[in-house]
Amino acid sequence: MFGLSELVVVLIVVIAVLLAKKGPELARSAGKSARILKAEARAMKEEKEREKAKENGAAADTAPRVIQGETVVPGFGTTAPGTERPFAAAPERTERAADTPSQDNRP
């Protein structure tokens, strides 16, 4: 009847015919499964990193400390908290006369 080599050829032809019909659908399904697997692996990795950061950074997430004390305003010395004085007004600039030579000695 049929030898082993003929059965292998028939089996390959049958598989090729079936794959021609279902091949694209199987490939699409495998691609979707691979994307889902990657997304789940990434989510697990991010979750582990968040947990590790939460354990390591619990103290770092606290609000910064506010230290009460005297306020130092440059040029005025120190003042008690809440009694800050505004800066002194800058002196007004005066126009230089046209016949006055400039200080940088340029022609």
BELCORUR-V80120 format. One record per helix or strand of 2 or more residues. SS is the DSSP state (a for helix, b for strand). FROM is the first residue (numbers start at 1). LEN is the number of residues. If there is no record, write none. Layout:
ss: (SS	SS)
from: (FROM	FROM)
len: (LEN	LEN)
This chain:
ss: (a	b	b)
from: (4	71	77)
len: (53	3	3)
